[in-house]
Amino acid sequence: MGSYHDLRVFQMSRKLTTTTYDKIISRLPSSELYALSSQMRRAVTSITFNIAEGFGRKTLKDRIHFLYIARGSAYELEAQLLVCVDLKYMTKEEIQPVLTMQDEVARMLMGLIYSYEQKI
């Protein structure tokens, strides 16, 4: 079947992580270090980590479970990005490239989940 490293969604989630750190988290005020910034770091890295963890599990059902967790983290990141706009830390235009990438990762995860669920 290959390695999770070969999955496009895994590669894209890593790119989402670095882009979120570079374009968003690095621009948040220091007052958010232990709040929004910390939550955002955990959410975006959780996507990649849960894809990997799911592939380390024994059953397909377990793999699907971790992919759902990754998908949930993608939506958590989306909400955090929107809060950045609400708090006027950034504009909608500034977060849009990351939102687009987040949406693509969430869609790819759902496609992978669906394909695995068809095998159960």
Summary of the structure (lengths in Angstrom):
residues: 120
radius of gyration: 14.8
end to end distance: 16.2
largest distance: 47.2
contacts: 363
relative contact order: 0.17
helix: 82%
strand: 0%
